[in-house]
Amino acid sequence: MMGVMIAAIDTTIVVLAMPVMMGDLHSDLLTMIWVIMAYLLVMTVLTTQVGRFGDMYGRVRMYNVGFAVFTAGSVACGLATTGTALIAFRIAQAVGGALISSNSGAIIADTFPAAERGRAYGMTSIGYNTGAVLGILLGGLIITFINWRFIFFINLPIGVAALILGLRVLRERSPRLASRLDLPGIALLGGGLLLLLVGLTNATGAGFTAPIAEMVAGGLAVVAAFVLWERFARVPLLDLRLLRRRVLTASVFAASLQALGNFAILFLVIMYLQGVRGLSPFLASLLLVPGYVVGGFIGPWSGRIADRLGARIPASIGLLGQVCGVLIYSTLSVSSPLWVIVLAAMVNGTGAGFFFPANSSAVMADAPPRDYGIASGLLRTLSNVGMVTSFAVALLIASTAIPRQAAFAIFVGTSRLEAALASAFVRGLHAALVGSIVFLGLALVLSLLRGRESRGQQPS
């Protein structure tokens, strides 16, 4: 719970602080965008590999190392004096975050019997939603009354407390496995995603010019080469043999499509509230708090349902709920009452509360015990691929309706759009939400077709 809480705090609190950080560090809009994108990219590339570290050297040990690295990286971020240095320290933070996220699911699977894991994953959803709310509330107070650097320093007491508790409470319960890293796989996946993200980000301003189109095509080609390499690598980055398992495969790809369809909505809605409605980053984020609160209450209940009935029903209900939330967002205009945002956030949060605990427990229920670390890393990697792609696509879609600098400016909360541009952005927002519904619909189909996992015995 503390692991996902600290990650959620970091996500929401950094978005709130971007306008102040940009001014204090004398940085530019694109650098601030990469403060978020670099973190997501490193998390995506490393998650499966550090999950393998847990299988090799102990999941609890690597989990605790993750807290130490994340906390040290947070302190370094708070001491950064330039935008470039902040990006570098965010990368260090991401290494620790990858160690935490990739091993947490495996530790739960090691600790709880199969029939109780849904409840356990539901409890972690309380940690995530609590962290998201704390990130918004504390972020607003810190930025307004103290100094933006404390949005990173706040991770120090939380990280130290979690590390002490981890050392005292958690115990290794899995055998060590001999393995090694897939360095070519890391290079191919990292290089391919980097080309894609740089290409998509640059396309927000210049459009798909020939050089940018070549960069995106090159990124897709490198990712394709990565998939080909994984089929023949002795110790692959993504163990494709796990994808022969129907429940696991449907669950991890449902998570990826859910992230692709839903992650960008957070940023697009905040851009709407800041750029179209003129709210501050803090007030814009505050309207989303009810959604996190509802999700925190729903999560444990959804997990218990998954333990009794399997993941398919609660996870599918969750995805359907998120589709309904996006449909409510799609009614927004330049003058919609703000309660529509609150309602949509609550419906979306209810869907998230149903989906995540059930879906995560299904992945681990269908994975062999020896591969818990790899399965947990696979789930996080594909989810992160969806998240980082969704983030880039959100900016790209926004820039099709308004100029690039205007899109970046309203994202970081430094500008409000004039009437003509506000109307154009709302039209672009509607187009983006249609795309989100398509991706969430595909995730719903996979969820319904996954079958039912066995929770009474461990798969071999």
Secondary structure as GFF3:
##gff-version 3
##sequence-region A 1 460
A	DSSP	alpha_helix	2	24	.	.	.	ID=ss1
A	DSSP	alpha_helix	29	57	.	.	.	ID=ss2
A	DSSP	alpha_helix	59	79	.	.	.	ID=ss3
A	DSSP	alpha_helix	83	111	.	.	.	ID=ss4
A	DSSP	three_ten_helix	114	116	.	.	.	ID=ss5
A	DSSP	alpha_helix	117	145	.	.	.	ID=ss6
A	DSSP	alpha_helix	150	153	.	.	.	ID=ss7
A	DSSP	alpha_helix	155	169	.	.	.	ID=ss8
A	DSSP	alpha_helix	183	206	.	.	.	ID=ss9
A	DSSP	alpha_helix	210	232	.	.	.	ID=ss10
A	DSSP	three_ten_helix	240	244	.	.	.	ID=ss11
A	DSSP	alpha_helix	246	271	.	.	.	ID=ss12
A	DSSP	pi_helix	272	276	.	.	.	ID=ss13
A	DSSP	alpha_helix	281	286	.	.	.	ID=ss14
A	DSSP	alpha_helix	289	309	.	.	.	ID=ss15
A	DSSP	alpha_helix	312	329	.	.	.	ID=ss16
A	DSSP	alpha_helix	339	365	.	.	.	ID=ss17
A	DSSP	three_ten_helix	369	371	.	.	.	ID=ss18
A	DSSP	alpha_helix	372	401	.	.	.	ID=ss19
A	DSSP	alpha_helix	404	412	.	.	.	ID=ss20
A	DSSP	alpha_helix	419	449	.	.	.	ID=ss21
###
